[in-house]
Amino acid sequence: QVQLVESGGGLVQAGGSLRLSCAASGSTWSIHALGWYRQAPGKQRELVAASNIGGSTNYADSVKGRFTISRDNAKNTVYLQMNSLKPEDTAVYYCNAKAYRSGRSYDYWGQGTQVTVSS
């Protein structure tokens, strides 16, 4: 099992910045990718940014150039630095860990943290 605990959400004005953190615990040795998803009211959950064990990253087109994902492997923590925030970035942000062990793939989710961007 992998447990994910997020922090860092809140209310910010448009143009502002926030940093989200997600600390993983448990069977962290099995994690091969960490990422952030978001879900706005009435919309499907979507990928925001992801980082795999090899260090490569990918971003949603809507956040490229504004958001940066990073990892501290020693702390089993992934961060999402969000700059130049827009009202359309308002959503619940979820940390995700993809793990593989004993021949099976697993998806783990954090509890979610609310990000609200006011105009």
VEXBALO-812734 format. One line per 8 residues: number of its first residue (from 1); their letters; for each residue x, y, z of C-alpha. Coordinates in nm, 4 decimals, m for minus. Layout:
N
NUM	A	X Y Z | ...
***
This chain:
119
1	QVQLVESG	0.0000 0.0000 0.0000 | 0.0972 0.3598 m0.0611 | m0.0447 0.6524 0.1309 | m0.0433 1.0055 m0.0079 | m0.0923 1.3214 0.1973 | m0.1313 1.6529 0.0182 | m0.0937 2.0058 0.1456 | m0.0625 2.3591 0.0150
9	GGLVQAGG	m0.3965 2.4422 m0.1422 | m0.5851 2.7601 m0.0728 | m0.7292 3.0807 m0.2086 | m0.5163 3.3078 m0.4253 | m0.5782 3.5973 m0.6607 | m0.5274 3.5630 m1.0319 | m0.1610 3.6003 m1.1181 | m0.0523 3.4611 m0.7841
17	SLRLSCAA	0.1361 3.1454 m0.6928 | 0.0859 2.8367 m0.4809 | 0.2948 2.5304 m0.4135 | 0.1353 2.1948 m0.3507 | 0.3157 1.9143 m0.1714 | 0.2416 1.5439 m0.1596 | 0.4233 1.3111 0.0772 | 0.4173 0.9404 0.0026
25	SGSTWSIH	0.4574 0.6676 0.2612 | 0.4248 0.2917 0.2753 | 0.5545 0.0851 m0.0150 | 0.7226 0.3815 m0.1813 | 0.9836 0.1532 m0.3369 | 0.7133 0.0329 m0.5772 | 0.6290 0.3798 m0.7124 | 0.7400 0.4482 m1.0691
33	ALGWYRQA	0.5504 0.7707 m1.1322 | 0.4071 1.0576 m0.9320 | 0.1760 1.3220 m1.0615 | m0.0978 1.5733 m1.0080 | m0.4503 1.5681 m1.1423 | m0.7311 1.8150 m1.0963 | m1.1067 1.8105 m1.1111 | m1.3211 2.1191 m1.1485
41	PGKQRELV	m1.6954 2.1132 m1.0699 | m1.8873 1.9375 m1.3442 | m1.5724 1.8299 m1.5255 | m1.3718 1.5121 m1.5513 | m1.0498 1.4638 m1.3621 | m0.7565 1.5592 m1.5819 | m0.3816 1.5189 m1.5707 | m0.1949 1.8358 m1.4761
49	AASNIGGS	0.1651 1.7145 m1.4537 | 0.3526 1.3903 m1.3999 | 0.7069 1.2786 m1.3293 | 0.8370 0.9282 m1.3760 | 1.1197 0.7478 m1.2026 | 1.3538 0.8294 m1.4891 | 1.3036 1.1990 m1.4322 | 1.1004 1.2806 m1.7392
57	TNYADSVK	0.7984 1.5031 m1.6980 | 0.4878 1.5894 m1.8925 | 0.2334 1.8653 m1.8545 | m0.1126 1.9501 m1.9706 | m0.0976 2.2099 m2.2470 | m0.3016 2.4484 m2.0323 | m0.0334 2.4683 m1.7627 | 0.2885 2.4511 m1.9652
65	GRFTISRD	0.5184 2.7379 m1.8789 | 0.3267 2.8170 m1.5596 | 0.3416 2.4980 m1.3488 | 0.6477 2.2948 m1.2533 | 0.6501 1.9462 m1.1049 | 0.9485 1.8362 m0.8991 | 1.0422 1.5487 m0.6724 | 1.2504 1.5015 m0.3615
73	NAKNTVYL	1.3175 1.1297 m0.3721 | 1.4877 1.1306 m0.0323 | 1.1657 1.2603 0.1217 | 0.9320 1.0673 m0.1090 | 0.7642 1.3972 m0.1835 | 0.6387 1.5521 m0.5042 | 0.5690 1.9213 m0.5478 | 0.3664 2.1290 m0.7889
81	QMNSLKPE	0.4750 2.4901 m0.8181 | 0.1921 2.6883 m0.9727 | 0.2650 3.0383 m1.1014 | 0.0561 3.2902 m1.2930 | m0.2595 3.1233 m1.1695 | m0.5830 3.1798 m1.3559 | m0.9449 3.1441 m1.2422 | m0.9751 2.8422 m1.4710
89	DTAVYYCN	m0.7121 2.6660 m1.2583 | m0.9698 2.6479 m0.9781 | m1.0225 2.2817 m0.8922 | m0.9555 2.0099 m0.6402 | m0.6011 1.8894 m0.6994 | m0.5175 1.5245 m0.6385 | m0.1802 1.3635 m0.5975 | m0.1390 1.0338 m0.7810
97	AKAYRSGR	0.1144 0.7556 m0.7465 | 0.1521 0.4733 m0.9941 | 0.3126 0.1644 m0.8487 | 0.4063 m0.1790 m0.9705 | 0.4690 m0.4844 m0.7538 | 0.4116 m0.8556 m0.7650 | 0.3210 m0.8321 m1.1315 | 0.0381 m0.5847 m1.0839
105	SYDYWGQG	m0.0100 m0.2142 m1.1411 | m0.1644 0.0087 m0.8779 | m0.3027 0.3623 m0.8747 | m0.3091 0.5528 m0.5473 | m0.4749 0.8869 m0.4771 | m0.4449 1.1543 m0.2144 | m0.7465 1.3063 m0.0462 | m0.7388 1.6171 m0.2635
113	TQVTVSS	m0.6671 1.9795 m0.1861 | m0.8779 2.2730 m0.2997 | m0.7208 2.5468 m0.5093 | m0.9353 2.8531 m0.5700 | m0.8184 3.1374 m0.7916 | m1.0197 3.4574 m0.7723 | m1.0395 3.7043 m1.0584
***
